[in-house]
């Protein structure tokens, strides 16, 4: 039981630190204290996220116990294939250099990018956070012992809370267009009848571009 508590605390601590470092007040403080390092923030944030994840994965993997949540291979393997294919396909609509932080470092701009466009991929028409959805699909369609079941529960909770925190920043950045988008499209789980057409997605992108260039909707530093 002590091992499981340690595993839960490790995942909770990782999620809390990840969200804290991504918070606007923290990034604003770093900008004031170390302006020269400001363009490197996103790059360092991603690097730190990977490094800190390794010990959390290690203590989870070293736990030995019986399988408590078992998924048949006829479900697990297709789910994994769908998740991998969906992730690779979605990369067509993401700026990889911006996501990693390389472009911010190269162009000497803030970690969120300057003037980054609001884009809705085909997957975004059905869920607001498709990468989180694909991650949850992989997480819950594999065999889980007690350690991984605890990890899955904590990660799921983190993605629910983290997606809401992320959306607060997106509303501040893209204004009423993102609010309209949230009202139409579910966050993590696709739901019947809750999606937008391709032409509606393009209209929201245009509105978000207009809102972003209004001073009221710019994210304060």
C-alpha positions as CSV (number, residue, x, y, z in Angstrom):
1,X,0.0,0.0,0.0
2,X,2.9,2.4,0.8
3,X,4.3,1.9,-2.7
4,X,0.9,2.8,-4.2
5,X,0.7,5.9,-2.1
6,X,4.2,6.9,-3.3
7,X,3.3,6.3,-6.9
8,X,0.1,8.4,-6.6
9,X,2.0,11.2,-4.9
10,X,4.7,11.1,-7.6
11,X,2.2,11.4,-10.4
12,X,0.3,14.2,-8.5
13,X,3.6,16.1,-7.9
14,X,4.6,15.8,-11.5
15,X,1.2,17.0,-12.7
16,X,1.2,19.9,-10.2
17,X,4.7,21.0,-11.2
18,X,3.9,20.7,-14.9
19,X,0.8,22.9,-14.5
20,X,2.6,25.4,-12.2
21,X,5.4,25.9,-14.8
22,X,2.8,26.4,-17.5
23,X,0.8,29.0,-15.6
24,X,0.8,32.5,-16.9
25,X,1.9,34.2,-13.6
26,X,4.9,31.9,-13.4
27,X,5.9,32.6,-17.0
28,X,5.4,36.3,-16.4
29,X,7.7,36.2,-13.3
30,X,10.4,34.4,-15.3
31,X,10.1,37.0,-18.1
32,X,10.7,39.8,-15.5
33,X,13.5,38.0,-13.7
34,X,15.4,36.5,-16.6
35,X,14.4,38.3,-19.8
36,X,17.4,36.9,-21.7
37,X,16.3,33.4,-21.1
38,X,12.6,34.1,-21.9
39,X,12.7,32.8,-25.5
40,X,14.1,29.5,-24.2
41,X,11.3,28.9,-21.7
42,X,9.2,26.6,-23.8
43,X,12.2,24.5,-24.9
44,X,13.4,24.1,-21.3
45,X,9.9,23.4,-20.1
46,X,9.6,20.5,-22.5
47,X,13.0,19.2,-21.7
48,X,12.3,19.4,-17.9
49,X,8.9,17.6,-18.5
50,X,10.7,14.6,-20.1
51,X,13.5,14.4,-17.5
52,X,11.1,14.6,-14.5
53,X,8.8,12.0,-16.0
54,X,11.5,9.4,-16.0
55,X,11.7,8.7,-12.3
56,X,7.9,8.7,-12.0
57,X,7.8,6.0,-14.8
58,X,10.5,4.1,-13.0
59,X,8.8,3.8,-9.7
60,X,5.6,2.8,-11.5
61,X,7.2,0.2,-13.7
62,X,9.1,-1.5,-10.8
63,X,5.9,-2.3,-9.0
64,X,5.0,-5.9,-9.4
65,X,1.4,-7.0,-9.0
66,X,-1.5,-8.9,-10.5
67,X,-3.4,-7.4,-13.4
68,X,-6.5,-5.7,-12.1
69,X,-7.7,-4.2,-15.4
70,X,-7.4,-6.5,-18.3
71,X,-8.2,-5.5,-21.9
72,X,-8.5,-8.2,-24.7
73,X,-5.8,-7.9,-27.4
74,X,-8.5,-7.5,-30.0
75,X,-9.3,-4.2,-28.4
76,X,-5.9,-3.2,-27.1
77,X,-3.9,-3.4,-30.4
78,X,-6.5,-1.6,-32.6
79,X,-6.8,1.1,-30.0
80,X,-3.0,1.6,-30.0
81,X,-3.0,1.6,-33.8
82,X,-5.8,4.3,-33.9
83,X,-4.0,6.4,-31.3
84,X,-0.6,6.3,-33.1
85,X,-2.2,6.9,-36.5
86,X,-4.3,9.7,-35.1
87,X,-1.3,11.4,-33.5
88,X,0.9,11.2,-36.6
89,X,-2.0,12.4,-38.8
90,X,-2.7,15.3,-36.5
91,X,0.9,16.5,-36.8
92,X,0.0,17.9,-40.2
93,X,-2.0,20.7,-38.4
94,X,0.6,21.4,-35.7
95,X,3.7,23.5,-35.9
96,X,6.2,21.1,-34.5
97,X,8.9,23.8,-34.0
98,X,6.6,25.9,-32.0
99,X,5.3,23.0,-30.0
100,X,8.8,22.0,-29.0
101,X,9.9,25.6,-28.4
102,X,12.6,25.7,-31.1
103,X,10.9,28.5,-33.1
104,X,10.5,30.7,-30.0
105,X,14.2,30.3,-29.2
106,X,15.3,30.9,-32.8
107,X,13.0,33.9,-33.3
108,X,13.6,35.3,-29.8
109,X,9.9,35.5,-28.9
110,X,7.9,34.4,-25.8
111,X,7.1,30.7,-25.1
112,X,3.6,30.8,-26.5
113,X,4.7,32.3,-29.8
114,X,3.8,35.7,-31.1
115,X,0.7,35.9,-33.2
116,X,0.2,32.1,-33.3
117,X,-2.8,31.3,-35.4
118,X,-5.8,29.5,-34.0
119,X,-6.2,26.3,-36.1
120,X,-8.8,23.6,-35.8
121,X,-7.7,20.3,-37.3
122,X,-10.4,17.7,-38.4
123,X,-9.9,16.0,-35.0
124,X,-10.5,19.3,-33.2
125,X,-14.0,19.4,-34.8
126,X,-15.0,16.4,-32.5
127,X,-12.9,17.0,-29.3
128,X,-11.2,20.1,-28.1
129,X,-8.1,18.2,-26.9
130,X,-7.5,15.3,-29.4
131,X,-4.0,14.5,-28.1
132,X,-5.4,14.1,-24.6
133,X,-8.2,11.9,-26.0
134,X,-5.7,9.7,-27.8
135,X,-3.6,9.4,-24.7
136,X,-6.5,8.3,-22.6
137,X,-7.4,5.8,-25.3
138,X,-4.0,4.2,-25.0
139,X,-4.0,4.5,-21.2
140,X,-7.3,2.7,-20.6
141,X,-7.0,0.0,-23.3
142,X,-4.0,-1.8,-21.8
143,X,-3.6,-4.2,-18.9
144,X,-3.2,-2.4,-15.6
145,X,-1.8,-3.7,-12.3
146,X,-2.4,-1.7,-9.2
147,X,0.4,0.7,-9.8
148,X,-0.7,1.5,-13.4
149,X,-4.3,1.7,-12.3
150,X,-3.4,4.4,-9.8
151,X,-1.3,6.2,-12.4
152,X,-4.1,6.0,-14.9
153,X,-6.6,7.5,-12.5
154,X,-4.2,10.4,-11.5
155,X,-3.3,11.1,-15.2
156,X,-7.0,11.1,-16.2
157,X,-7.8,13.6,-13.4
158,X,-4.8,15.7,-14.4
159,X,-5.9,15.8,-18.0
160,X,-9.4,16.9,-17.0
161,X,-8.1,19.6,-14.7
162,X,-5.2,20.6,-17.0
163,X,-7.4,20.9,-20.0
164,X,-9.6,23.4,-18.2
165,X,-6.6,25.5,-17.1
166,X,-5.3,25.4,-20.6
167,X,-8.7,26.6,-21.9
168,X,-8.6,29.6,-19.6
169,X,-5.5,30.8,-21.4
170,X,-7.0,30.0,-24.8
171,X,-10.1,32.1,-24.0
172,X,-7.9,35.0,-22.9
173,X,-5.9,34.6,-26.2
174,X,-8.7,34.0,-28.7
175,X,-11.7,35.5,-27.0
176,X,-15.3,34.8,-27.9
177,X,-14.4,32.5,-30.8
178,X,-12.9,30.0,-28.4
179,X,-15.9,30.3,-26.1
180,X,-18.2,29.5,-29.0
181,X,-16.0,26.5,-29.9
182,X,-16.2,25.2,-26.3
183,X,-20.0,25.4,-26.3
184,X,-20.2,23.3,-29.5
185,X,-17.4,20.7,-29.1
186,X,-16.8,18.4,-26.1
187,X,-13.5,18.5,-24.3
188,X,-12.1,14.9,-24.1
189,X,-14.8,12.4,-25.2
190,X,-16.6,12.6,-28.5
191,X,-20.3,12.8,-28.1
192,X,-23.1,12.2,-30.7
193,X,-24.2,15.4,-32.3
194,X,-21.5,17.5,-30.6
195,X,-19.2,18.5,-33.4
196,X,-18.7,21.3,-35.9
197,X,-18.6,21.2,-39.7
198,X,-15.4,22.1,-41.6
199,X,-16.9,25.5,-42.8
200,X,-17.8,26.3,-39.2
201,X,-14.3,25.5,-38.1
202,X,-12.9,28.0,-40.7
203,X,-15.3,30.7,-39.5
204,X,-14.2,30.2,-35.9
205,X,-10.5,30.5,-37.0
206,X,-11.3,33.7,-38.8
207,X,-13.1,35.1,-35.7
208,X,-10.3,34.1,-33.4
209,X,-7.8,35.8,-35.6
210,X,-9.8,39.0,-35.4
211,X,-10.3,38.7,-31.6
212,X,-6.6,38.0,-31.1
213,X,-5.7,41.3,-32.8
214,X,-8.0,43.2,-30.6
215,X,-6.0,44.6,-27.6
216,X,-8.7,43.4,-25.2
217,X,-8.0,39.8,-26.0
218,X,-4.3,39.8,-25.9
219,X,-2.8,37.8,-23.1
220,X,-1.1,40.1,-20.6
221,X,2.5,39.4,-19.6
